[in-house]
Each structure stands twice: as C-alpha cells, then as structure tokens.
Amino acid sequence: MNCRKIVERLEGSTKEIGRALSLVPLESLGVCSSASKEVSQLCKNMMKAAYSAALEEEEISKKIELGIQEGNADQSYANNLVACMSEAFGMATDRLALKKELEEFMSKMEDVRLRSIDVAEARKMEQIIVLLEQADATTCTSLEEKHKRYTMMKNSLGRQPLEPLQSFYCPITLDVMTDPVEISSGRTFERSAIEKYLAEGKKDCPLTLTPLDNLCFRPNKNLQKSIQEWKERNNMITIVSIKAKIQSSEEQEVPQSLSKLKDLCKEQELHREWVILEDYVPVLIGLLGAKDRDIRAISLDILCILAKDSDDNKERIIKADHSLESIVCSLARRMEECKLALQLLLQLSRIDVVRDIIGNVQGCMCLLVTMLNSNDPDASRDAQELLDKLSSLDHNVIEMAKANYFKPLLQLLSSGQEHVKLIMAETLSEVDLTDHNKLSLFREGALSPLLQMLSHGNLEMKTVAVKALQNLSSIPQNGLQMISEGALGPLFELLYRHGLSSPSVRELVATIIMHLAISTCAQEAEHLQISIVESEEDIFKLFSLISLTGPDIQTGILRTFQAICQSPSGSNVRAKLRQLSAVQVLVQLCELNNHTVRTNAVKLFCCLTEDGDDSTFSEHVGQRCIKTLLGIIETSSDMEEIAASMGIICNLPKDTQMTRWFLDAGTLQIIFTCLTDGNRNASYKRTVVENAVGALCRFTVSTNQEWQKRAAEVGIVPVLVQLLTSGTSLTKQMAAISLKQFSESSSALSRLVRKPGVFSCCLATLETGCPAHLGICSVESSFCILEANALGPLVKMLGETDHDVCEAALEALLTLIDGKKPQSGCKVLSEANAIPPIIKLLSSTSSGLQEKTLKALERVFQVAELRQKYGSSAQMSLVDITQRGSGGMKSLAAKVLVSLDVLDEQSSYFG
C-alpha cells in the first residue's frame, strides 16, 4: 500500500546523501585525483537517481485508486483485485486460507488507520478496506445462504414491476435520474442536465425560477439510493419473469428476452448472481440446442459472462446436463457462434475439472484443431490458447494427436519424463495417420527421440519405439530419412539378436526394414545411392533368417528382398542371391500352405528369373516345381501371385527338356485359360496376360512344329490375333513374336493345290491357294497368319510409338516374303497397304528397326510393280540414310537406291 511512499523516500534519501557527499573537501584531505573524480561522478549519479515500484505492485496500486475514485466498484472488481494481489504476493488460493490472510491484512490496515495522524491517509485506508470487503474471499458466504437470502427477497416482491415515483424523474429531462444532485434552491435534478442548464449562463432555479445563492450542488444520496433500490427490485422481477418467457414455446419472443437478460448481466455482478440463483444455467444450456442461431449465440454470450465471475459459476455450468457436449456442438456451427463457444470453453478451462474432461467430449479436439487452422485470426488465437491449456494433461495430448494436432505430443516425446515418452510413442504407434501426417511428424522432429528410445536399455521402451516407427516408416521419404540417420544398425541388431526382443517385436522390425527397402526404390532415392544390404555377407545373413523364423518375419524378409531386387542396385543383389542358392529355398517355399509366405516367395522367385542365368534354374527347377507353379495359377485367387508364377514360366530356360515338362503338365491349356478368362477383374490381370503371352513363345518356335501344332490345337492363334488389338504394348509385342514364329513354318506346311482334272468342271468349287504361300493353308494345319486374319492388326501395329512393338510386327509381316517366291508375299503386303507404313519406319530413331526396314524394302522393290508404285515415296528417306546413317546402314540404303535406279552399282557407298 505504501510502495510509492517508499520509492519517494528512497529517492529523497539518495539525493540527500549525494548532496552531503559532494560537500566533502576531498582535495584538501589529500585524496588522489582519480578517487576524487570517481566520488564526484558518484555524487552526480546519486543526485539523478530514480526508483520505481515493482510493476505488479504499481498495477495493484492503480487498481485500488481506480476502485476508490469510481466509487461504484462491485464484487467482481473486488474479486479481480484480490486475485491479482494473491498472484503477486504469493497468497493462498484456497478460499478459507485466503479469507484468513485478507482479514489479517485488513486488520493491520485498520491499526495503521487508527494510529495515523494523516487524515487523508486514514481515509484512504478506510476506503481500501471497504473495497476489499466486497470480495467473496472476505465474506465467504455459502451458496445456501445466498440462495436463502435471494428467495426471501424474491418472495417479498410482487410479480409486476413498480412504476417509478414522481420524485425519481428529473424536472428537466423528464427521465428517471441516475445521478441526482441538489442545488441551493433545494430542488433535485440529473447532474448532467443541471450542469448543461447552468453552462448556458442561467443563474436561477429551473423549477422555481428564483435566483440561486450559489452554483454549487451536492449528491442527493438518499434519493439515489431509493432509485437504485427501485431499479434493483424491478430488475429482480424482470429476471424472474424472463425465465418463463424463454421456456415458452413462442420462439419469436425468446431472442428479445435473452437480449434483455444479457444486458442485465452486463450491468453488475449482483444481477449475474440472481441469474445463477434463479437456476438459469440448465435453461441456457438447453437453448444451445435451439434451431434459431440467434438464440444459441445469445445463450452462449450470457454463459460466458456468468463464467467470468467465479469458479463456482464455472462448476455450475459444467455440472448442467450435457453442458460441455452442447457447447462443443456450437464449435461446428457458424463462425460467430463458434467464437462464442470458444470463449466460453476458454473461461471454463481455467478450472482443472474442465481440462480433465473436455478431451473426452466427442469431436471436441477435432473441432478445436479445425478452428486452429481457421482463416479468422481471433478464432485461431482462441483455439490455440485453449489447446495450450488442455495440453497440460497427457490424455488430452493423446486426443489432440488423434485429431491430427501433434505439437504437444512431439514436445513431450522429446523432453518429457520416460513414462510420458512411453505414452506418446505408444500413441504414435496406435493412431491412424495419413501420409501427410507421417511426413509432418518426421519433419517436425519425431525420428530423433524414437531412435533414442530404440537404443534404450529398457525393453518396453524399445518395443514402443519399434511400434511407432513401424507406423511411420511406410512413407518413402521417412524411410530414406531413417536410413540416413542410422536406423538400420539398431534395427538389424534387434532382428538378429533374439535376446534383445520378443518374436512379435522382431516381426515389426522385419516390417520396418521392408519399408526402408521399399523406400530405396522410390523416385526420391534415384540420386542417393542408398542400399539396405552392402556385402554378400549382409545378403546371406538376412536371407538365412527365412529358414530360421516364423511366417511373419519370413514375409517381411521376402518383401524386403523383392524391393532390394527392384532398386538401382537390384541386378547385383539378384546375382548374389542366385549364387547363394536362394532359388532352392524359394522353390521349397512355393510349396507351403501359408498363402502370404508362398505368394511373396513366388514374387521374389520371379524377380530372380529376370536376368536369365539358365544353369542355376536348370539345377533347381524340376517337374515338381513346374506342377507347383501351374497349381498356383489354377487355384490361387491372388492375381499378383498368378502373375508372378506365370512370369517364372515365361523367364525359365527355354531348353527342350524343360519345355517338354511344361507340355506334359498341361501348360498350354492353362495359358489359354489365362488369356481368355474374362471373369478375373483385377489390376494385375494385365501382367498375367503379358507373362502368359511371353510364356507362349517357348511353345511356338519354328524349330519344333510338333509344339506349334499342339499350341494351335488348343486355339492359341486366334487369341494371339485378338491381343494384337486389345493388349498392352508388351502383350502386342509378345503376340507378334509368337505369330511370327508360327508363320515361319507356314510355307513348309502349306499343302499344294491340286491341279484341275478331267472332271473338274463337274465340281462345285475349285480349291484356291493362299496368295502368300501359294498352297492350301489353315490356322490349325499351316498356322497361316492370313487365314488367322492377323495381317490387318499387324499392319496397324507398324504405326505404334513403341519401337519394340513395331519391330515385332514388321518381323511377323516379313515372314510372308521370306519364302521361295517372295513376290507373292510382297503383293499381299501391298494389297494390305503395308508398304507405306513400312517406308515410314525408315525415319525411326531405332537403328535396329531401320536396318530391318531396309532389308524388307530391298526385297519388296525386287518386284517391278511395287518398285514403280512406292519407290518415289521411299527415295528421300533412303538418300537421308546414305548421308547421315552409319556405315552398314549407308550400304543397305544404297542397295535399295540402286534397285530404284537412283544410284549406280559402282557408287562409293559400296566401297
């Protein structure tokens, strides 16, 4: 209370000491000049010294002065003042203890007042005591006592408001006065009205018109008190009557009644106390479910006003049925209502019980996080403040994480106590995370504390860290970050050393390592040169676990190697796996009943067959393995597994013995079924077809017409023709290759046309030969691509952008001019309009395709008719090749130009 006086005394004493010190004759006393200068500077500093009270003390002093000056400070003002004093001076917060401290404080002030000889100081002490006595902490009146007093007062009143007495009206304004003052004539007026009247130069009484003795006036406190009592009486009646109106079914009257109630609550704390005692809180909570948004908004506003007064009011609001749920519902509505609900929740969160239960209200955290990201700065600020308050409790932090707000969780994960870190890591392992959330968590620092926990000596800490990392590592960017920050070492240690972890943890570790392996195949890893396993020893050590562990770990390791085999360093790893007899292990795993392990073994097996290495597969793949693979294709419902099995068949060595095993096992019929089964609808059906068509190539080689015949008898040729128009680029390429191999046998298998005999005129029709093969052809007997209607689709394929597809189609078409009489085949190609697209291929960027095209045109232009028809269109492209092409290409192009009579046979191109 005396902080300012103390400051003034300190300043005065310091300046007096400085002045006194300056009078000391230091030079005459023999003090050295340097010391004399220092003392002189000290005197100057002391003369300028200024002190100030502590900021908190100054703030409290200002509040006390303001409360005294205003003269109308209410209970709310006093409560706020006591709260500030309690916080600043470390006073007790418990109501009874606070009351005791305040009583001792006011008793000391009373003693000071009685002993003080300064009248002004004594008066000030008295005013401070009066101000503090209004606080709840000094009265400590129980709720029952307040309710009893309120009920007695209410029962003593009527039900209708009283009209104001005539004396309450100001004679000038004719309105009820709020600050009545009496002038020298003895009449009373509203202060502002009489001040205005006198300011106009008038010096008489407005009522009696008699001259005034003086222009002074004094407050009419008795009348003011009567007016105040009349107002409060009517306000109490109004508060009671409004309750019935807002509970009525007439919704039109409710907003107006609520607005009146809101205004009364704003006027003074006494009105708010009456609202509480009238049990308005449950009614207002109920109105939060009203259809009218204005009703809901005003109800929230009133509740917020009530909550600001005291913790008792906050607890009363919380205890109302479904109060928090109703308030939270408003967070999902229009912004105006949402902001009011936020402000109310902020007020309520000042007490522990709310912070403890609000996180359990369904949807609350999600809505708060939504508001945190709102474009409205006020709503975002309030949501942030509320979330900060709620984050003091661990279970609220968990609920925030479930609502995708991870900042408090990451803080606790990094700097919390060990048991708290455990809880936070466990939350990360259990919560459903989007890919965006997983990336954000690593970006904001989740990895470092999890890796520390992974290396912790406590098994439980390790386990929880593993579970969290398993949930977070499925994103390639996170996997790459884990590799770069050294996660592989402790992960492999947990996987290899049985004593460090349980089987279930090792299963999770295997999954994490699989995620990391998959990340090395991502686009982000292209330029990083990252590998999960470096040496042959690493590969052997990891692969050997497949034979020593259960299905879950086996699956994780198999999928890890699948990913590694598809990474930039995949070819090297595939070669080492084949050297380590991995094929033998995989062949055994393909026979397992465990579908997951078998599927992943088949997929890895397929990866290893991509590079050839026939000797390894010839050694380990026998008839039993072939039957197993075919059995998988026939019985499995997993399209990925079927595709991989068919891929193995496609890639296995194409030697005679293995092909006979495939034929004996009924492979052709199974391939036919795969190509024609339209019921299988899955994303991997395309891969199944590609691999099946690729597998056919081993059975359609022209060196074994018996195999070709068996394939044709199954009905393969029409299916291949259909795939020329409906398949993928790879499917079209493989289908064209098989048709080319079939067509290579057509000339030899085409049956000679019988010459017409004596009685041929009696026959209905004469046999006509194939225009290309000049004999009797069919799909089944000679595999003729003309009879199979493949010519049109193959010609169309020459316009494909994929060079491999064009080349396969060209080679298939060229089989028609490879026979003894190529002229007939050339004419067939001309009639099918195949020559122009072939000529276009001269401009291809593929040198191999260009070379085949030149050889084809060399034969085509041997036919004079075709040379004359198409030669000019090919001339420019041929000349361009002779000028820009490689040596061999120049010679080929020159030969064609010779046949077109453009170049001489002695040209330098043949030198």
Long-range contacts (C-beta under 8 A, 24 or more apart in sequence): 1-61, 1-64, 1-109, 1-125, 1-128, 3-53, 3-54, 3-57, 3-58, 3-61, 4-53, 4-61, 6-53, 7-51, 7-52, 7-53, 10-51, 11-49, 11-50, 11-51, 14-46, 14-49, 14-51, 15-46, 15-47, 15-49, 17-46, 18-42, 18-43, 18-44, 18-45, 18-46, 18-47, 18-49, 19-43, 19-47, 21-46, 22-47, 56-84, 56-87, 56-88, 57-88, 59-84, 59-88, 60-84, 60-85, 60-88, 64-128, 64-131, 67-131, 68-124, 68-127, 68-128, 68-131, 73-131, 73-134, 74-134, 74-268, 74-269, 74-270, 75-134, 75-135, 75-136, 75-269, 75-270, 75-273, 76-268, 76-269, 76-272, 76-308, 76-309, 77-134, 78-131, 78-132, 78-133, 78-134, 78-135, 79-135, 79-136, 79-137, 79-309, 79-310, 81-131, 81-132, 81-135, 82-132, 82-135, 82-137, 82-138, 95-136, 95-137, 95-140, 96-140, 98-137, 99-137, 99-138, 99-140, 102-132, 102-135, 102-137, 102-138, 103-138, 105-132, 106-132, 106-133, 106-138, 136-310, 143-312, 146-273, 146-277, 147-277, 150-273, 150-274, 150-277, 150-278, 151-277, 153-236, 154-236, 154-240, 157-233, 157-236, 157-237, 158-237, 159-237, 159-240, 159-241, 160-237, 161-233, 161-234, 161-237, 161-238, 162-230, 162-233, 162-234, 164-227, 164-230, 165-226, 165-230, 167-223, 167-226, 168-223, 168-226, 168-227, 168-230, 171-206, 171-207, 172-197, 172-206, 176-227, 177-223, 177-224, 177-227, 178-227, 179-219, 179-224, 180-219, 180-220, 180-223, 180-224, 180-227, 181-217, 181-218, 181-219, 181-220, 182-217, 182-218, 182-219, 182-220, 183-212, 183-216, 183-217, 184-212, 184-213, 184-214, 184-215, 184-216, 184-217, 185-210, 185-212, 188-220, 188-223, 191-217, 232-270, 235-264, 235-267, 235-271, 235-274, 236-274, 238-264, 239-264, 239-271, 239-274, 239-275, 239-278, 240-278, 243-278, 243-280, 243-283, 246-283, 246-287, 247-283, 251-290, 251-291, 251-292, 251-295, 254-287, 254-290, 254-292, 254-295, 255-292, 255-294, 255-295, 255-298, 258-287, 258-295, 258-298, 258-299, 258-302, 259-298, 261-302, 262-298, 262-301, 262-302, 262-305, 265-302, 265-305, 265-306, 266-305, 269-309, 272-305, 272-306, 272-309, 272-313, 273-309, 275-302, 275-306, 276-306, 276-312, 276-313, 276-316, 281-306, 281-316, 281-317, 281-320, 281-323, 282-320, 282-321, 285-317, 285-320, 285-321, 285-322, 285-323, 285-326, 286-326, 288-326, 288-327, 288-329, 288-330, 289-326, 289-329, 293-333, 293-334, 293-337, 296-330, 296-333, 296-337, 297-336, 297-337, 297-340, 300-327, 300-330, 300-337, 300-340, 300-341, 300-344, 301-340, 303-327, 303-344, 304-340, 304-343, 304-344, 304-347, 307-344, 307-347, 307-348, 308-347, 311-350, 311-351, 314-347, 314-348, 314-350, 314-351, 314-354, 315-351, 315-353, 317-348, 318-348, 318-351, 318-353, 318-354, 318-357, 324-348, 324-354, 324-357, 324-358, 324-361, 324-364, 325-361, 325-362, 328-358, 328-361, 328-362, 328-363, 328-364, 328-367, 331-364, 331-367, 331-368, 331-370, 331-371, 332-363, 332-367, 335-374, 335-376, 335-379, 338-371, 338-379, 339-376, 339-378, 339-379, 339-382, 342-371, 342-379, 342-382, 342-383, 342-386, 343-382, 345-386, 346-382, 346-385, 346-386, 346-389, 349-386, 349-389, 349-390, 350-389, 355-389, 355-390, 355-392, 355-393, 355-396, 356-393, 358-390, 358-396, 359-390, 359-393, 359-395, 359-396, 359-398, 359-399, 359-400, 360-395, 360-399, 364-399, 365-396, 365-399, 365-400, 365-402, 365-403, 365-405, 366-403, 368-403, 368-405, 369-400, 369-403, 369-404, 369-405, 372-405, 394-420, 394-423, 397-424, 397-427, 398-423, 398-427, 401-427, 401-428, 401-431, 402-431, 404-434, 404-437, 406-437, 406-440, 406-441, 406-444, 406-446, 407-444, 410-441, 410-444, 410-445, 410-446, 413-446, 413-449, 413-450, 414-445, 414-448, 414-449, 418-458, 418-461, 421-449, 421-453, 421-461, 422-460, 422-461, 422-464, 425-449, 425-450, 425-453, 425-461, 425-464, 425-465, 425-467, 425-468, 426-464, 426-467, 426-468, 428-468, 428-471, 428-472, 429-464, 429-467, 429-468, 429-470, 429-471, 430-467, 430-471, 431-471, 433-471, 433-472, 435-475, 438-471, 438-472, 438-474, 438-475, 438-478, 439-475, 439-477, 439-478, 441-472, 442-472, 442-475, 442-477, 442-478, 442-481, 446-472, 447-472, 447-478, 447-481, 447-482, 447-485, 447-487, 448-485, 451-485, 451-486, 451-487, 451-490, 454-487, 454-490, 454-491, 454-494, 455-490, 459-500, 459-501, 462-494, 462-500, 462-501, 462-505, 463-501, 463-502, 463-505, 466-494, 466-501, 466-505, 466-508, 466-509, 466-512, 467-508, 469-512, 470-508, 470-511, 470-512, 470-515, 473-512, 473-515, 473-516, 473-519, 474-515, 475-519, 476-518, 476-519, 476-521, 476-522, 476-524, 476-525, 477-519, 477-522, 477-524, 478-519, 479-515, 479-516, 479-518, 479-519, 479-520, 479-522, 480-519, 480-520, 480-522, 480-524, 480-525, 480-528, 480-530, 482-512, 482-516, 483-516, 483-519, 483-520, 483-530, 483-532, 484-530, 487-512, 487-516, 488-513, 488-516, 488-532, 491-516, 495-545, 495-553, 496-541, 496-545, 503-550, 503-553, 506-549, 506-553, 507-550, 507-552, 507-553, 507-556, 510-549, 510-552, 510-553, 510-555, 510-556, 510-557, 510-560, 511-556, 513-556, 513-557, 513-560, 514-556, 514-557, 514-559, 514-560, 514-563, 517-559, 517-560, 517-561, 517-563, 517-564, 517-567, 518-559, 518-563, 520-563, 520-564, 520-567, 520-568, 521-563, 521-566, 521-567, 525-567, 525-568, 526-568, 529-568, 531-564, 531-567, 531-569, 532-560, 532-564, 533-564, 533-573, 536-576, 536-579, 536-580, 539-573, 539-576, 539-577, 539-580, 540-580, 543-577, 543-580, 543-582, 543-585, 546-585, 546-589, 547-585, 551-594, 551-596, 551-597, 554-589, 554-597, 554-600, 555-596, 555-597, 555-600, 558-589, 558-597, 558-600, 558-601, 558-603, 558-604, 559-600, 561-604, 561-607, 562-600, 562-603, 562-604, 562-607, 565-604, 565-607, 565-608, 566-607, 570-607, 571-611, 574-607, 574-608, 574-610, 574-611, 575-611, 575-613, 577-608, 578-608, 578-611, 578-613, 578-616, 581-620, 582-608, 583-608, 583-616, 583-617, 583-620, 583-621, 584-620, 587-620, 587-621, 587-625, 587-628, 590-625, 590-628, 590-629, 590-632, 591-628, 595-638, 598-632, 598-641, 599-636, 599-638, 599-640, 599-641, 599-644, 602-629, 602-632, 602-641, 602-644, 602-645, 602-648, 603-640, 603-641, 603-644, 605-644, 605-648, 606-644, 606-645, 606-647, 606-648, 606-651, 609-647, 609-648, 609-651, 609-652, 610-651, 612-651, 614-653, 614-655, 617-652, 617-653, 618-653, 618-655, 618-658, 621-652, 621-658, 622-661, 623-661, 623-664, 623-665, 626-658, 626-661, 626-662, 626-665, 626-667, 627-665, 630-665, 630-666, 630-667, 630-670, 633-670, 633-674, 634-670, 639-680, 639-682, 639-683, 639-684, 639-685, 639-687, 639-688, 640-684, 642-674, 642-684, 642-688, 643-684, 643-687, 643-688, 643-691, 646-671, 646-674, 646-688, 646-691, 646-692, 646-695, 647-687, 647-691, 647-694, 649-691, 649-695, 650-691, 650-692, 650-694, 650-695, 650-697, 654-697, 654-698, 654-701, 656-704, 659-698, 659-699, 659-707, 662-698, 662-699, 663-699, 663-707, 663-710, 667-695, 667-699, 668-699, 668-710, 668-711, 668-714, 668-716, 669-714, 671-695, 671-696, 671-716, 672-714, 672-715, 672-716, 672-719, 675-716, 675-719, 675-723, 676-719, 686-728, 686-731, 689-723, 689-727, 689-728, 689-731, 690-727, 690-728, 690-730, 690-731, 690-734, 693-720, 693-723, 693-727, 693-731, 693-734, 693-735, 693-738, 694-730, 694-734, 696-720, 696-734, 696-738, 697-734, 697-737, 697-738, 697-741, 700-738, 700-741, 700-742, 701-741, 702-741, 702-742, 702-744, 702-745, 705-745, 705-748, 705-749, 708-741, 708-742, 708-745, 708-783, 709-780, 712-742, 712-779, 712-780, 712-783, 713-780, 717-742, 717-779, 717-783, 717-788, 718-779, 718-788, 720-788, 720-790, 721-785, 721-788, 721-789, 721-790, 721-793, 724-790, 724-793, 724-794, 724-796, 724-797, 724-809, 725-793, 725-796, 729-800, 729-802, 729-804, 729-805, 732-797, 732-800, 732-805, 732-808, 732-809, 733-802, 733-804, 733-805, 733-808, 734-808, 736-794, 736-797, 736-805, 736-808, 736-809, 736-811, 736-812, 737-808, 737-811, 737-812, 739-785, 739-788, 739-790, 739-794, 739-812, 740-808, 740-811, 740-812, 740-815, 742-783, 742-785, 743-783, 743-784, 743-785, 743-812, 743-815, 743-816, 744-815, 744-818, 745-782, 745-783, 746-772, 746-773, 746-777, 746-782, 746-783, 746-784, 746-785, 746-815, 747-773, 747-818, 747-819, 747-820, 749-777, 749-781, 749-782, 749-783, 750-774, 750-775, 750-776, 750-777, 750-782, 750-784, 751-775, 751-776, 751-777, 751-781, 751-782, 752-776, 771-824, 771-827, 771-828, 771-831, 772-816, 772-819, 772-824, 772-825, 772-828, 773-819, 773-824, 774-821, 774-824, 785-812, 785-815, 785-816, 786-816, 786-828, 791-828, 791-832, 791-834, 792-832, 794-834, 795-832, 795-833, 795-834, 795-837, 798-834, 798-837, 798-838, 798-840, 798-841, 799-837, 799-840, 803-844, 803-845, 803-846, 803-848, 803-849, 806-841, 806-844, 806-846, 806-849, 807-846, 807-848, 807-849, 807-852, 810-838, 810-841, 810-849, 810-852, 810-853, 810-856, 811-852, 813-838, 813-856, 814-852, 814-855, 814-856, 817-856, 817-859, 817-860, 822-859, 822-862, 823-862, 823-863, 826-859, 826-860, 826-862, 826-863, 826-866, 827-863, 827-865, 827-866, 829-860, 830-865, 830-866, 830-869, 830-870, 835-860, 835-866, 835-869, 835-870, 836-870, 836-873, 839-870, 839-873, 839-874, 839-877, 842-874, 842-877, 842-878, 842-881, 843-877, 847-886, 847-889, 850-881, 850-885, 850-889, 851-888, 851-889, 851-892, 854-881, 854-889, 854-892, 854-893, 854-895, 854-896, 855-892, 857-896, 858-892, 858-895, 858-896, 858-899, 861-896, 861-899, 861-900, 862-899, 867-899, 867-900, 871-900, 874-900, 875-900, 875-902, 878-902, 882-909
